[in-house]
Amino acid sequence: MKHANSTSHLSVKERAKNAVQDEFLRNAVRFTTDRLRNRKQAVTESFGQWELWRERGEQIRAHTIANLDAYLAQFIERLEAVGVHVHFAVDSSEATDAVLSIIQSKKARKVVKSKSMVSEEIHINQHLEANGITVVETDLGEYIIQLAKETPSHIIIPSIHKSREQIRDLFENAGATQLTTETRDLTAFARRTLRSEFLSAEIGITGCNFGIAETGSVVLFTNEGNADMVMNLPPTHIVLMGMERILPTLADLEVMAHLLPKSATGQNVITYMSMLTGPKRSADRDGATEMHVVILDNGRSRQLGDEQFQAVLHCIRCGACLNVCPVYRHMGGHAYGSVYPGPIGAVLSPLLEKGEQYSDLPYASSLCGACFAACPVRIPLHDMLVQHRQKLVASGHGNPSERMAFKGYENIFAKPGRYRLSIKMARKFLSPLAKEGKIRSSFGPLAGWTKSRDFPMLPKQSFREIWPSLKRE
């Protein structure tokens, strides 16, 4: 499978330019995000008092992250009390080493996985495959992109960018014969294929939507039920979770059980909410006999205590911000070049990864604030994007011509006389480029705008210039 940053040598602007030229991609992403957004609006309106639920969700997440050390310690204590082996990983290397060590200790050769963004973050599939271990994704969307050797394009719907015809071709290359593009035929092939994988795998790997500190329970939200088989059929179950995915109590889970599915897919309730507390007990009829939880830091702890960015750890990975973002809706997820796309990715990726690899992502935003309005736990992503940009400029990054332009802007607007003179000069300079009151030139400093839209010509008189006559009237 390709890494999410396989096009990291390109800027986000260059990746976006390539993406918007793919008409199918644009239409597919727009169609699906429109549907998800509309379903969310309908279900939250019928549910009622949505803003109160959002406020409660924000309070729970803010309290948890502010006291994360205490709740993590409680969670680990409860896990170990019910027989779970806990591994704390400072970075992705430690996490992959921990997983590989567990698998090798069992002399296992096959792993089945359910959907996990943390597993994408640490590129676990590539590491395991490099060590001769077969990894099979069992979520339908993840299975599709695994066959395509791609990374997820959306947090919730990984294969949002694939057509039925492309999926059929991938399945036929994987052994299917005479498949149609009907959903029931495509899913039936995946079901038949994956059933034998569940039964033959020695290791199951899942993510974790929430860890309950009160009980030491791991909670998973799914719509396909594949996670239940991943964590119950193989004899060893490994959970990968970010250190921030903690909830203090089961009562807090009730709030998230409303916020997450409604925000993610517009469902009133999730199809499967599975809660697992420890490995199989003697009286249990099924379940893994051994359970491991790998808790990943990987840059998260650096945000603790940061007034600007600590709230990014409140995220519950619903993907609602992607579905309303005008930038994501035009270019899809792969153009971001990071594991986490959309507004949350533009904020989170530069924080998790040191260096300049994702330093341009905060500019992949219109700063419209739609992400904040959609977020079920009210994370001010638009403010964080501005704060990212401020930090970049303060550290010497940014376009030199942009700095010069803003310096000129500062000088011009500092004096009324300079401003009036600059407007008169602008009218004369732009007049030859105007046609029917609009500028359509595709060169010069306005090219970024005029390549895709018309720039209005400056009026012959400004409001200040016509005000004296208006005042007399």
PEBEL-V681821 format. One line per field, one symbol per residue. psi: psi as a letter, one per 40 degrees, with the letter a starting at -180 (. if undefined). burial: I if it has 16 or more other C-alpha atoms within 10 Angstrom, else O. A space follows every 50 residues. Layout:
# PEBEL-V681821
psi->???
burial->???
This chain:
# PEBEL-V681821
psi->iiidfefeeiiddddddddeegdddddddddddddddddddddddddifd ddddddddddddddddfddddddddddddddeehhhhhhdaddddddddd dddddefiehhiiihhdddddefddddddefehhhhhehddddddddefi iieiddgdfdehiddddddddddeeihfiaeiddddddddddddddddde idhhhiahdihhddefihhhhieeedddddeddidhhhhhiieefihdid ddddddedddddddefidiidhhhhhgiihideidiiiehhihhhhcfed ddehehddededeehefdedddeehdddedeaddddeidhaadddddddd ddhiaedfeedeefiefdedddddheefhgddddddddddddddeeiihd ddddddddddddedhdddddddddddddddddeihfeiheifiaeeddde deiihhihidiidddedddddd.
burial->OOIIIOIIOOIIOOIIOOIIOOOOIIOIIIOIIOOIIOIIIOIIOOOOOI OOIIOIIIOIIIOIIOOIOOIIOIIIIIIOOIIIIIIIIIIIOIIIOIII OIIOOOOIIIIIIIIIIIIIIIIIIIIIOOOOIOIIIIIIIIIIIIIIOI IIIIIIIIIIIIOOOOIIIIIOOOOOOOOOOOOOOIOOIIOOIIOOIIOO IIIIIIIIIIIIIIIIIIIIIIOOIIIIIIIIIIIIIIIIIIIIIIIIIO OOIOOIOIIIIIIIIIIIOIOOIOIIIIIIOOOOOOIIIIIIIIIIIIII IOIIOOOOIIIIIIIIIIIIIIIIIIIIIIIIIIIIIIIIIIIIIIIIII IIOOOOIIIIIIOIIOIOIIIIIIIIIIIIIIIIIIIIIOOIOOOOOOOO OOOOOOOOOOOIOOOOOOOIOOIOOOIOOOOOOIOOOIIIIIOOOOOOOI OOOIIOIIOOOOOOOOOOOOOOO
